[in-house]
Amino acid sequence: MAIVDLVIDRVDIDADSVTTKYEQGSISVDFTAALQQSRLQQKKVLDHSLFDVVHLVELVPQADGVLVKAKTEWK
């Protein structure tokens, strides 16, 4: 449950730190820079950086927000 508490913490993203590209009828949004500058980058899970442990694999738009699908990898 601690990992869920870390991940669902509110994160406000500055639009200037997001790269958006429209190509072949598809829109891609790159949140890499925004996440690297966010509070989430500073979070730790068992002495590991959150982004070293939790890997976002899919973001699915929902009526009330975004469903985040992730996997964990402990090294």
Buried (B, 14 or more C-beta within 10 A) or exposed (E): EEBEEBBEEEEEBEEEBBEEEEEEEEEEEEBEBBBEEBEBEEBEBEEBEBBEBBEEEEEEEEEEEEEEEEEEEEE
